[in-house]
Amino acid sequence: MEMRAEIEKHLNERIIPFWEKLADKENGGFYGYMSYDLTVDRKAVKGCILNSRITWFFSAAAKYYEKRDPEKAAELLSYAHHAYEFMRSACYDAEFGGMLWSVTYDGKPEDTTKHTYNQAFSIYALAAYYDATGDMEALRLAMEIYSIIETKCRDEGGYLEAFDRAFRPGYNDKLSENGVIAERTMNTALHVLEAYTELYRMLVICEREGKVPAGSVPAREVGEKLVAILRIFADKMYNPEKHRQEVSRRSPEQISRSTALRRWPPNRLRSFLSSPPPMRLCPGSLRSLTVSIRWTQRCLTM
């Protein structure tokens, strides 16, 4: 408990106040740039991914304190709402759908790239905001972006990367490194997995409580997509020879040598995720994979 108390103290005394001070009360959202000496550029471009992450942070923190400290939860919710309103009014593209890459300090489109990675972060944030507030409009928007990803950001091989504002294929320079433009990346697949996990969890709760909104995506459908993403990781991203997840999709020759997840029984999949072989997998990746298996067990055993 000593470590937990220390972490919570740091959260309350350092992390939460730090981000609260970055709320742009005049133009909405949160300031987009702070220098090493903590000087804020109030007219810096605002990244929509950053705003989604902040929405998730304050929503998750408010949910954590919901019963522990209702007064604190209410304060945190006010910041979550501030971030959510900016997502909805500035980051969301009302004309073509989906989330923009970035906007100006006062909320006008700046970089209109539509990246699958960015869309996934918005689902993650919107689902968390719904969890904390019960705001059905946030869940509806999360489902809308889910449908956009499934209809415009993927093909039979999995999830694609960058698009222009109207979702025409674009140049994936944002998630590529060392001069190599990646057609598909583990990073994007990972965050789609993370986002769908949270959306699936919310939809399961809605169905259980009889609060399914009109036109809702069935939880089972999202669960099946999660299983498909896990197959992508096992078949196309995981390198069994080097015991690691690759940054981008492996070649057909490499894939053919791997063990196909579709032939794995559910207990083998759970074993792989709970006790993976040594691999260069960041904690976030492992967390998302492990959490997702809890929420896809139903589909795997149906």
TORMI-372847 format. One record per residue (C-alpha): chain; z, x, y. Coordinates in pm, 1 decimal. Example, Ala and Ser with C-alpha at 12.3 -4.5 7.8 and 13.67 -1.06 7.14 Angstrom:
2
(node A,(780.0,1230.0,-450.0));
(node A,(714.0,1367.0,-106.0));
END
This chain:
302
(node A,(0.0,0.0,0.0));
(node A,(56.7,296.5,232.7));
(node A,(-316.2,376.7,239.2));
(node A,(-405.9,10.8,292.5));
(node A,(-164.7,-10.2,585.4));
(node A,(-309.9,307.5,734.1));
(node A,(-666.0,174.8,700.2));
(node A,(-574.6,-159.1,855.7));
(node A,(-396.2,16.5,1141.0));
(node A,(-710.3,222.5,1209.1));
(node A,(-922.4,-92.8,1192.2));
(node A,(-706.7,-277.4,1443.2));
(node A,(-627.7,5.8,1681.2));
(node A,(-955.9,196.9,1679.9));
(node A,(-1258.3,30.3,1519.7));
(node A,(-1225.0,-328.9,1642.1));
(node A,(-1137.8,-235.3,2004.4));
(node A,(-1424.8,16.9,2009.9));
(node A,(-1684.6,-246.9,1927.9));
(node A,(-1527.3,-517.9,2140.6));
(node A,(-1573.0,-295.1,2446.5));
(node A,(-1945.8,-268.6,2373.1));
(node A,(-2011.4,-641.8,2406.8));
(node A,(-2263.3,-704.5,2683.9));
(node A,(-2111.9,-1008.2,2852.5));
(node A,(-2390.7,-1026.9,3110.5));
(node A,(-2708.2,-1004.9,2898.0));
(node A,(-2580.3,-1093.3,2552.7));
(node A,(-2545.5,-893.1,2234.9));
(node A,(-2401.0,-542.3,2234.6));
(node A,(-2505.4,-233.0,2426.5));
(node A,(-2772.8,-34.4,2246.5));
(node A,(-2674.7,323.7,2326.5));
(node A,(-2364.2,532.5,2384.8));
(node A,(-2376.9,908.9,2439.0));
(node A,(-2151.9,1167.0,2273.4));
(node A,(-1905.8,1145.1,2564.4));
(node A,(-1881.9,763.3,2526.4));
(node A,(-2097.2,690.0,2829.9));
(node A,(-2273.5,355.2,2778.7));
(node A,(-2636.2,307.7,2879.9));
(node A,(-2628.3,-55.2,2987.4));
(node A,(-3007.5,-80.0,3004.2));
(node A,(-3084.5,80.7,2668.7));
(node A,(-3300.9,-96.4,2411.7));
(node A,(-3099.2,-310.3,2170.8));
(node A,(-3178.8,-272.3,1803.4));
(node A,(-3176.9,-598.2,1610.9));
(node A,(-3043.6,-425.4,1298.6));
(node A,(-2746.2,-299.9,1499.9));
(node A,(-2681.7,-651.0,1626.1));
(node A,(-2700.0,-789.7,1270.0));
(node A,(-2452.2,-530.0,1148.5));
(node A,(-2213.6,-615.9,1431.8));
(node A,(-2248.5,-986.8,1352.0));
(node A,(-2158.7,-908.0,990.6));
(node A,(-1866.2,-686.6,1094.0));
(node A,(-1692.5,-937.5,1318.5));
(node A,(-1765.1,-1225.0,1077.9));
(node A,(-1622.8,-1034.8,781.3));
(node A,(-1319.3,-923.2,981.7));
(node A,(-1256.0,-1279.8,1099.3));
(node A,(-1279.9,-1405.2,740.7));
(node A,(-1031.2,-1138.9,630.5));
(node A,(-777.6,-1246.3,894.0));
(node A,(-844.3,-1619.0,855.6));
(node A,(-513.1,-1682.4,676.1));
(node A,(-335.5,-1354.9,747.7));
(node A,(-348.7,-1388.4,1127.3));
(node A,(-530.2,-1702.3,1255.5));
(node A,(-495.3,-1597.5,1619.5));
(node A,(-661.2,-1262.7,1552.9));
(node A,(-927.7,-1433.7,1342.5));
(node A,(-1012.2,-1661.1,1635.4));
(node A,(-1053.2,-1357.7,1864.9));
(node A,(-1280.9,-1186.9,1613.7));
(node A,(-1484.4,-1503.7,1570.1));
(node A,(-1555.6,-1512.4,1941.7));
(node A,(-1726.3,-1172.5,1910.3));
(node A,(-1906.6,-1278.9,1593.1));
(node A,(-2036.5,-1581.8,1781.8));
(node A,(-2142.8,-1360.6,2073.2));
(node A,(-2347.9,-1142.1,1836.0));
(node A,(-2487.1,-1441.9,1646.7));
(node A,(-2607.2,-1610.7,1964.7));
(node A,(-2799.0,-1298.3,2059.8));
(node A,(-2953.1,-1282.3,1712.6));
(node A,(-3067.2,-1640.8,1742.5));
(node A,(-3187.2,-1634.1,2103.1));
(node A,(-3329.2,-1280.6,2141.5));
(node A,(-3382.2,-1108.7,1804.7));
(node A,(-3532.9,-1407.5,1626.4));
(node A,(-3905.2,-1460.0,1683.6));
(node A,(-3949.2,-1832.8,1741.2));
(node A,(-4329.7,-1802.5,1741.0));
(node A,(-4395.3,-1613.9,1415.8));
(node A,(-4056.1,-1628.9,1246.8));
(node A,(-3833.3,-1346.4,1130.6));
(node A,(-3644.6,-1084.3,1326.4));
(node A,(-3793.0,-835.4,1571.4));
(node A,(-3713.9,-466.0,1539.9));
(node A,(-3571.6,-431.7,1891.5));
(node A,(-3545.4,-602.4,2228.4));
(node A,(-3488.2,-487.1,2584.7));
(node A,(-3137.4,-478.0,2730.1));
(node A,(-3189.0,-831.2,2864.4));
(node A,(-3329.7,-975.3,2542.6));
(node A,(-3708.7,-951.5,2575.2));
(node A,(-3925.9,-827.7,2282.4));
(node A,(-3952.8,-446.7,2283.0));
(node A,(-4068.2,-339.8,1933.9));
(node A,(-4216.0,-640.5,1755.3));
(node A,(-4240.0,-473.4,1413.8));
(node A,(-4125.8,-703.6,1133.5));
(node A,(-3962.8,-486.7,868.3));
(node A,(-3834.9,-625.1,539.1));
(node A,(-3528.8,-400.3,576.0));
(node A,(-3449.7,-566.3,908.8));
(node A,(-3504.5,-918.4,774.9));
(node A,(-3260.6,-843.7,492.6));
(node A,(-2989.7,-728.2,732.4));
(node A,(-3020.4,-1052.0,925.6));
(node A,(-2969.3,-1259.8,608.7));
(node A,(-2660.7,-1053.0,526.6));
(node A,(-2519.5,-1114.2,875.0));
(node A,(-2606.7,-1484.3,887.0));
(node A,(-2452.2,-1551.9,545.5));
(node A,(-2131.3,-1375.3,652.2));
(node A,(-2125.9,-1570.2,978.8));
(node A,(-2165.6,-1894.2,785.5));
(node A,(-1882.7,-1788.1,553.3));
(node A,(-1653.2,-1734.0,852.4));
(node A,(-1754.5,-2038.5,1058.0));
(node A,(-1917.0,-2298.6,833.8));
(node A,(-2202.5,-2316.8,1085.6));
(node A,(-2482.1,-2472.0,879.7));
(node A,(-2745.9,-2363.9,1130.5));
(node A,(-2670.6,-1998.9,1046.5));
(node A,(-2715.5,-2069.0,675.4));
(node A,(-3037.7,-2257.2,745.2));
(node A,(-3173.2,-1959.8,937.8));
(node A,(-3071.1,-1724.9,655.7));
(node A,(-3267.1,-1941.3,409.3));
(node A,(-3567.6,-1946.6,642.5));
(node A,(-3575.5,-1567.3,656.4));
(node A,(-3528.6,-1552.4,278.6));
(node A,(-3842.2,-1766.4,244.0));
(node A,(-4027.7,-1537.3,485.0));
(node A,(-3938.4,-1231.7,276.4));
(node A,(-4048.7,-1402.3,-43.7));
(node A,(-4378.0,-1533.7,95.5));
(node A,(-4481.0,-1259.7,340.0));
(node A,(-4296.8,-937.6,255.8));
(node A,(-4356.5,-890.4,-114.7));
(node A,(-4622.7,-889.9,-383.5));
(node A,(-4620.3,-884.1,-761.8));
(node A,(-4489.5,-526.2,-755.8));
(node A,(-4183.8,-596.5,-541.5));
(node A,(-4086.5,-571.7,-177.2));
(node A,(-4313.3,-420.9,85.1));
(node A,(-4201.4,-251.4,405.7));
(node A,(-4346.9,-285.8,755.8));
(node A,(-4556.2,-557.0,921.6));
(node A,(-4671.3,-644.1,1270.1));
(node A,(-4534.6,-940.8,1459.3));
(node A,(-4756.1,-1187.6,1268.6));
(node A,(-4664.1,-1028.3,932.1));
(node A,(-4986.9,-837.3,886.6));
(node A,(-4928.2,-509.0,694.0));
(node A,(-4820.7,-228.6,925.8));
(node A,(-4729.0,139.7,933.6));
(node A,(-4395.8,220.6,767.5));
(node A,(-4289.8,506.1,993.3));
(node A,(-3938.8,368.0,1037.9));
(node A,(-3820.0,428.5,680.6));
(node A,(-4033.3,730.0,593.3));
(node A,(-3940.9,1097.2,607.5));
(node A,(-4096.9,1443.2,601.9));
(node A,(-4444.4,1315.2,685.5));
(node A,(-4460.8,1095.9,374.0));
(node A,(-4527.7,729.1,450.7));
(node A,(-4356.7,532.7,174.9));
(node A,(-4520.1,214.0,51.7));
(node A,(-4194.5,94.1,-104.6));
(node A,(-3844.9,238.2,-64.9));
(node A,(-3514.7,213.6,-245.9));
(node A,(-3351.5,158.7,93.1));
(node A,(-3536.4,-167.1,152.5));
(node A,(-3488.5,-291.0,-204.7));
(node A,(-3117.8,-206.9,-181.6));
(node A,(-3064.5,-408.6,135.4));
(node A,(-3264.4,-704.8,6.3));
(node A,(-3033.5,-693.6,-296.6));
(node A,(-2729.6,-683.4,-70.6));
(node A,(-2853.4,-970.1,147.9));
(node A,(-2953.7,-1192.5,-142.7));
(node A,(-2616.0,-1132.5,-307.6));
(node A,(-2434.4,-1270.3,-5.0));
(node A,(-2679.3,-1558.4,35.5));
(node A,(-2646.3,-1643.3,-334.3));
(node A,(-2267.6,-1644.8,-305.4));
(node A,(-2280.3,-1886.9,-12.7));
(node A,(-2527.4,-2117.5,-186.7));
(node A,(-2314.9,-2126.9,-503.0));
(node A,(-2014.2,-2228.2,-292.1));
(node A,(-2219.2,-2494.0,-110.0));
(node A,(-2341.3,-2642.7,-437.5));
(node A,(-1992.2,-2636.3,-584.6));
(node A,(-1846.0,-2812.3,-279.5));
(node A,(-2133.3,-3058.7,-238.1));
(node A,(-2233.5,-2919.0,102.4));
(node A,(-2594.4,-2837.6,21.4));
(node A,(-2804.6,-2864.7,340.6));
(node A,(-3135.0,-3051.0,343.4));
(node A,(-3419.8,-2833.7,217.6));
(node A,(-3177.3,-2580.5,72.8));
(node A,(-3297.5,-2301.9,-152.2));
(node A,(-3138.9,-2348.5,-498.2));
(node A,(-2876.4,-2086.8,-575.7));
(node A,(-3036.9,-2033.7,-914.4));
(node A,(-3365.1,-1931.1,-749.4));
(node A,(-3191.2,-1664.9,-541.3));
(node A,(-3002.0,-1550.6,-850.4));
(node A,(-3328.7,-1503.4,-1036.7));
(node A,(-3459.0,-1292.7,-746.7));
(node A,(-3148.5,-1076.1,-776.9));
(node A,(-3219.9,-1019.2,-1144.3));
(node A,(-3577.7,-924.4,-1055.4));
(node A,(-3454.0,-671.2,-797.9));
(node A,(-3219.5,-517.9,-1053.7));
(node A,(-3522.5,-478.0,-1278.2));
(node A,(-3702.3,-297.5,-996.9));
(node A,(-3410.6,-55.0,-968.7));
(node A,(-3394.2,8.1,-1342.6));
(node A,(-3768.4,20.4,-1410.9));
(node A,(-3913.7,165.6,-1091.6));
(node A,(-3643.1,335.9,-885.2));
(node A,(-3406.8,486.2,-1139.9));
(node A,(-3520.3,821.8,-1274.1));
(node A,(-3372.6,863.9,-1625.1));
(node A,(-3480.3,1227.3,-1644.7));
(node A,(-3288.3,1328.0,-1332.3));
(node A,(-3019.6,1056.8,-1359.4));
(node A,(-3065.6,931.9,-1005.9));
(node A,(-3219.2,663.5,-791.2));
(node A,(-3535.0,784.6,-619.4));
(node A,(-3587.6,724.4,-248.0));
(node A,(-3926.2,562.4,-305.2));
(node A,(-4096.8,391.8,-595.4));
(node A,(-4183.4,614.5,-892.9));
(node A,(-4530.8,660.1,-1034.3));
(node A,(-4659.6,444.5,-1325.2));
(node A,(-4630.1,749.4,-1552.5));
(node A,(-4264.3,792.3,-1465.3));
(node A,(-4198.8,420.4,-1500.1));
(node A,(-4352.1,405.6,-1845.8));
(node A,(-4096.3,658.4,-1969.6));
(node A,(-3797.3,456.9,-1848.5));
(node A,(-3604.9,189.4,-2032.9));
(node A,(-3724.0,-155.6,-1927.1));
(node A,(-3439.5,-368.3,-1797.4));
(node A,(-3606.3,-686.4,-1912.9));
(node A,(-3530.5,-576.4,-2267.8));
(node A,(-3164.8,-513.4,-2191.7));
(node A,(-2911.7,-775.8,-2304.1));
(node A,(-2669.9,-891.0,-2030.6));
(node A,(-2381.3,-679.0,-2162.4));
(node A,(-2599.4,-364.5,-2145.5));
(node A,(-2689.5,-438.2,-1783.8));
(node A,(-2325.4,-493.2,-1691.2));
(node A,(-2233.0,-169.1,-1867.5));
(node A,(-2502.1,20.9,-1674.3));
(node A,(-2370.4,-105.8,-1342.4));
(node A,(-1999.7,-64.5,-1414.6));
(node A,(-2030.7,282.9,-1571.8));
(node A,(-2360.9,432.3,-1454.5));
(node A,(-2467.2,776.6,-1569.8));
(node A,(-2429.8,1057.8,-1313.5));
(node A,(-2679.1,994.4,-1035.9));
(node A,(-2730.4,1069.7,-671.8));
(node A,(-2642.0,721.8,-558.5));
(node A,(-2464.9,661.3,-230.6));
(node A,(-2145.2,447.4,-238.1));
(node A,(-2324.5,164.3,-58.1));
(node A,(-2594.8,150.8,-324.4));
(node A,(-2344.5,146.9,-607.1));
(node A,(-2135.2,-115.2,-431.6));
(node A,(-2431.0,-346.4,-383.1));
(node A,(-2546.7,-303.4,-741.5));
(node A,(-2196.9,-365.7,-877.4));
(node A,(-2130.1,-668.3,-657.9));
(node A,(-2468.2,-818.3,-741.8));
(node A,(-2407.4,-812.2,-1113.3));
(node A,(-2104.9,-1037.2,-1066.7));
(node A,(-2319.5,-1298.3,-897.2));
(node A,(-2615.8,-1273.7,-1134.7));
(node A,(-2422.5,-1302.7,-1458.9));
(node A,(-2490.1,-1675.8,-1464.5));
(node A,(-2866.3,-1623.5,-1456.3));
(node A,(-2855.6,-1343.9,-1711.1));
(node A,(-2674.2,-1559.5,-1962.6));
(node A,(-2873.7,-1880.8,-1908.7));
END
